[in-house]
Amino acid sequence: MGLVGRRGHSTVGGAYDPGMSVVASVFVGLAALLHVYIFWMESIAWTRPEVWKRFSVADQATADVTRPMAYNQGFYNLFLALGAGLGLVLWWTGHETAGRTLVLFATGSMVAAATVLLASGRHYLRAALTQGTLPLLGFVLFLLAG
């Protein structure tokens, strides 16, 4: 019983469950949308006080100085979101191997980034949970979906 494919092949625990693919895809899609929103905050709206305060930036001057870093970081989040989204499209259009690979890579990278954020300091726990929970659920459920 290995992870083979979604067209009736064996998966973890037995037969393919199409409902699990839908649930997994919802979590992956939500993770992608969240990372598009993070892109927007970091790359487009970074210098707005309501945004930089969410990232514990001390003041407008610091937000202005860190804008290039945030701009760059935002694009990392966008690319992860695009990878997850493209993976879902490939998966649901019958390109299982490519789709699974992209989904697992993108969501795994999102979870890894959340882990690194948490390792940066305990005061980042809430942000790490926000950033990492949806992709973790998507990753695990996508594995189980087969």
N, C-alpha and C positions, 0 to 999 in steps of 0.2 A: 504494500500500500504506500506508494510514493506520490509525490506531486507530479502529475503527468500532464494534464490539460483539462480544459473545461468542457469538452464534448463527450461527456459520459465516461471518461476514464476514471481510474481510481484516484482518490485524493487522501489526505490525512483523515483517518477514521472511516473510510469507506467510500460510498458513492458520491458523485458530484451533486452538489446542491445549488441550483441556479439562484435561489433566494439569497444564499450567502454571498454570491457574486454581486448581487444588487446592493446588499448592505455594505459589503466591503467597498464597493465603488462609491457609495454615498460618503463614507468616511474619507476616502482618498480625495474625492471631489471637494469636500469641505476643507480638507487640509490644503489643497491647492488654492482655493478661494481665500483662505486665511493668509497664505503666503503672498498672494497678489495684494491683499490689503496691507500687509507688512511692507511690501515693495512701495506701495503708494505713500505710506507714512515716511519711510526712510528716504526714498528717492525724489518724491514730489513735494511733500508737505513738511519736511523736516524742520524748517525754520519757523513754523507756526508754534506759538507757545503751548497750545493744547496737545501738540504732538511731542515736542522735545521734553516736556515735563513727564510724559508717560515713560520715557526712557531714562528718567532720573538725571537729565542734563540740568546743570545748575542755573544757567541763565542764557539769555539770547546771544551774548557774545560767544559763549562756548558752543552753542548750537551753530552759529555762523562758522566758527573755526572747524567744527567736526562735520560740516556739511559734505565735503568731498568723500569722507570715509563712509558716511551714512548713505550717500548716493550710490557708491560702489556696492555696499552691503545689500542695499535694496535690490539691486539687479541679481545678486546671488539668489535671493528669495524668489524673484520673478522666474529665474531659470529653473529652479526646483519645481515651482508651480507648473510651468509649461511642460516639464518632463513628466510630472504626474498626470497632467491632463492629456498629453499626447499618448502616454501609456494606456490610459483608459480608452481612448479612441481606438488605438490599435487592438486592445484586448476585445472590445465589443464588436470590432469589425472582422474578427477571425484570425488576427495575427497574434496568437496567444504568447508565443515565446518573446517576441519583441515587446509586446504590451506588458507582460509580467515583469520582464527585465527592467523596463523603464519605471513602472510603478514601484517596484521594490527598491530600486536604486534611489529614486526621488524621495520616497517616504522614509527609507532608511537614512538618507542624508539629512532629512528634516529632523528625525529623532536624534541623530548624532549631534547636530547643531544645538538642539535643546539640551543635550547632555553636557556639551562643552559650556553652554551658557550657565547651567547649574554649577558646574565645576568652577566657574569664575567667582562664585560667591553665593552664600545661602540666601542673601537678599534678592536673588534672581529666581527663587523657587517659583513664584507665581507666573512670571514671564516664561520660564522654562516649561511649566505645565501647560500654559496656554499654547505655546509654540509646538510642543511635542506630543500632546495627548491624541489629537486627531490623526496625525500621521502614524503614531504607534498603533492605534486601533485599526487603521486602514491597512498597515503592513501585516499585522497578525491575521486579520480577517481575510486579506487577500491570499495569504498562504493557505489558510483553511479552505478558501473557496475553490482552490484547485483550478 
